[in-house]
Amino acid sequence: MVLSSYPALTVLAALPSVMALQAASKPQIKANAESCKIDYGESSIYLRKSSDDYLIRWEATEPRDMSAYFWINDDDTMAVRFTDSDRARKDNGPSVDMQEKYARVYPFAPLINTIKQAFRSGMSKGGCAKLANTIKATPPEEYKDADNWMGEFFVERMAEALELCGPYPKPQRFGDISEKTKFITVQLPRNADGLLASPSTFTAPPGCSPDVRILVENYCVSGTFDVKSTVNLNINLNVFDVEIPNKKVVVGLQTTLDEGDATTITGSTGGCATILKETLVVTACTSGGGKGKYDSALSAYVSDIGLSGHLKLDLGTESTTEHDFALPGYVYAGDDFDMGMVASAFNSSGDPKVSGINATFLTIMDTLNASLFDWRVYTGLTVDIWDYPQPVLHREVDFINTVIHLV
């Protein structure tokens, strides 16, 4: 049994949390033709059928934020993603290989045919409730006496699941997703039938405000979906000043999508904020935007924006190294839900025998894998600053490093 390789104290420490998860009440059931959600309050199971895959998702907020995602694709491949607080790992491959590799942390293998049949028969609230009973009655042998066996299962085996995925690939480029990336899941408002409300607003991290900093995080992504015959999307990244809670710098986009393809783009910018104030002080401002136009070279609608600011290094010596930066960027929206914003610049100036700076500033807000519900948000700086004869100061700073998943 693989669990024996983990210290006994780790298992014992998890027991109070497991006992809390076991105290599950009768679940709330929400369903439509494409999805089934079984909500226990502190944990939930979500099943969804799309045109080319099935998704099985388990999530919990107690004893901490955790989730397990399993995509079973029609092309006989499978993908998994596990998150435990701010740790996340993912993997994919042929279904046969993946089921063998993740057998100890994939409890749905005996249930997948039943789940598929429920969708083929036409998912309904009654069908979803029946699935909930079937899942509850089909635990792995070791968990047959648990009231909420799935909660106990994942609390005990999440560390093993993350280990099976292996170490996160080393980033190939500045700003790539890494082990430092935080994965956030945001629940979109839905109506009584479980369908996405329209218009539907969201903020990420959950509970943040686009107008004033109220959380530990120094940013807030805010957006609105309005789904009619077309989809209207408005999404903004608000980054707050480190000292003044209601001072911020903003960049965002508004677009209209017709069957996933953009027909318009408007860029949103404005404001200045000091986003880092330590030995290194960074101030950033945005400008430009407005209604864009189609760019045939990018095969997308584009609105030009500008990102500018100031870098200051104060080492407490007589001289202080300061540099301004300015860089062009753009927001864009193309076909198949491909959209976002990118701005980056490399600045090198100074004298190696006096003082100078090499700096790369990067900010990104893009959809991932052509999904309107998955966003990569990153703002960071890598910098080498020197004030001869002092040693070169190298800093890599992630101001924002997250992936947002909307459900």
Number of C-alpha atoms within 10 A of each C-alpha: 5 8 13 8 8 11 9 10 8 10 15 12 10 14 14 11 17 23 16 15 26 16 13 17 13 10 17 13 19 22 23 18 17 17 21 28 25 21 21 18 15 18 22 19 21 18 21 21 20 11 8 10 15 22 18 20 19 21 21 22 14 16 17 12 16 22 23 23 19 21 20 20 17 13 10 11 17 22 18 22 18 24 22 18 13 14 16 21 22 19 15 15 13 14 18 11 13 17 18 10 14 15 13 17 19 20 17 18 10 13 14 14 10 15 23 15 11 17 21 11 10 11 22 20 18 12 18 23 19 13 21 19 11 14 19 15 12 16 21 15 7 9 14 13 10 18 18 22 22 23 26 20 20 23 22 20 17 18 17 17 24 20 11 16 18 11 12 16 11 10 11 9 7 13 21 15 20 17 15 14 20 17 20 19 18 16 12 16 15 14 10 9 14 18 16 16 16 15 14 15 16 20 21 24 20 15 12 20 19 22 15 19 22 15 13 8 14 20 26 25 23 21 19 17 19 17 16 10 9 15 18 18 20 19 22 21 25 25 29 26 23 16 12 12 13 15 18 26 23 23 28 25 28 21 22 20 21 16 12 17 19 24 17 22 28 22 26 24 22 18 16 21 22 22 19 18 14 9 11 17 15 19 19 23 20 23 21 18 23 17 17 19 16 18 13 9 6 11 12 23 24 29 25 21 24 18 26 17 17 15 20 18 21 15 15 8 9 6 11 12 18 16 17 13 17 18 17 16 22 22 28 31 31 23 17 16 21 19 27 22 24 18 19 17 17 14 15 14 12 15 12 13 10 11 19 20 24 15 22 18 22 20 21 21 25 23 21 18 12 15 16 18 16 18 22 19 22 21 20 19 19 17 22 15 25 23 23 13 10 12 9 16 14 14 13 13 14 16 17 19 21 23 22 20 18 17 13
